Amino acid sequence: MQRINQADDEFQEIATRTIDAKYRITIGKLIDGCKRVKIYKNREGEILLKPLVELPASEVWLFKGESLGSDLALSYFF
């Protein structure tokens, strides 16, 4: 399990939710546009949800800093 050494401490309270009988909460539009989150819990029991974005494995190279090449760069503009 990955550990976060330090998270951004500038959290704001944005809502209060009730946990149902199956230990679930709804967050609805509070995290609109996101289908997955990574969940962290610290020693004090505080829980942090970090939105995730998934992409196909065939598109990962775009985000690894590899050269896009002039063909791709030109196709963006035309």
QUIGI-V812649 format. One record per residue. PHI is phi in whole degrees, -180 to 180 (none if undefined). PSI is psi in whole degrees, -180 to 180 (999 if undefined). NEAR is the number of other C-alpha atoms within 12 Angstrom. Layout:
phi	psi	near
PHI	PSI	NEAR
PHI	PSI	NEAR
This chain:
phi	psi	near
none	132	7
-75	140	9
-109	142	12
-100	125	15
-73	-37	11
-155	133	11
-108	162	16
-65	118	10
-82	3	10
-90	61	8
-84	149	12
-122	140	9
-72	125	9
-119	-15	10
-171	166	14
-126	134	11
-128	155	14
-101	135	12
-82	130	11
-83	-178	9
-62	-22	7
-100	18	8
62	39	9
-114	155	10
-129	155	14
-107	139	16
-119	-11	20
42	-126	12
-73	-6	11
-62	-25	17
-131	45	17
-56	136	12
89	-1	13
-120	135	17
-107	-16	17
-136	149	15
-136	153	18
-97	137	19
-112	129	18
-122	148	21
-137	131	19
-98	-180	16
-63	-27	10
-82	-4	8
90	4	9
-73	142	13
-115	134	15
-120	129	21
-106	124	20
-113	119	18
-60	142	17
-116	149	14
-120	129	13
-105	148	15
-142	156	11
-63	147	10
-58	-31	10
-69	-13	10
-107	1	13
-61	-36	13
-56	-28	13
-62	-29	16
-104	3	14
-97	8	11
82	11	10
-73	155	10
-64	133	12
-80	-24	16
83	154	12
-70	-30	10
-62	-46	11
-68	-42	12
-61	-41	12
-69	-37	10
-66	-22	10
-66	-35	10
-89	-16	8
-121	999	7
